Every structure is written in C-alpha cells, then in structure tokens.
C-alpha cells in the first residue's frame, strides 16, 4: 500500500500536466454559465408544468 501511494505521488508530480490558473478560471466560468442556464431551463419547465397542472385541475372541478 505504501509503495502504491509513493508511485501515485510520483506520477502526479512528474507525469501529469496540470492546467494553468487562467485556463482553470476560463473553464470554471463556462461550467458556472452552463449550470445557471440549465437551472433556468429546469425552473422554466417546472413552472410551466405547475401552471398546466393547475389549469387542468381547475378545469376538472
């Protein structure tokens, strides 16, 4: 187990190409924008279904 941890650490230290801070920030902005857009779409769909179901039950009374 100790050998595995040592090898993993060496792999991360010497063979992994880490993104730059600027690249990470750009990617974070993209993720945040898509998360906000996706949540707005889900909210809009939820509101539409709530409205339609309310109209349906009001009509059925």
C-alpha angles and dihedrals in degrees: 000000000000090000091052091052092048092050092047091051092049091048092052093045100046110021108034119090107218120205120247121254091251092051091049091050092051091050091047091054090051091050093048093048093050092045091053093046092047092049090050090052091050091047091050093050091047092050092048093051091046090053094046094047090047090052091047094052092044089052092049094055 
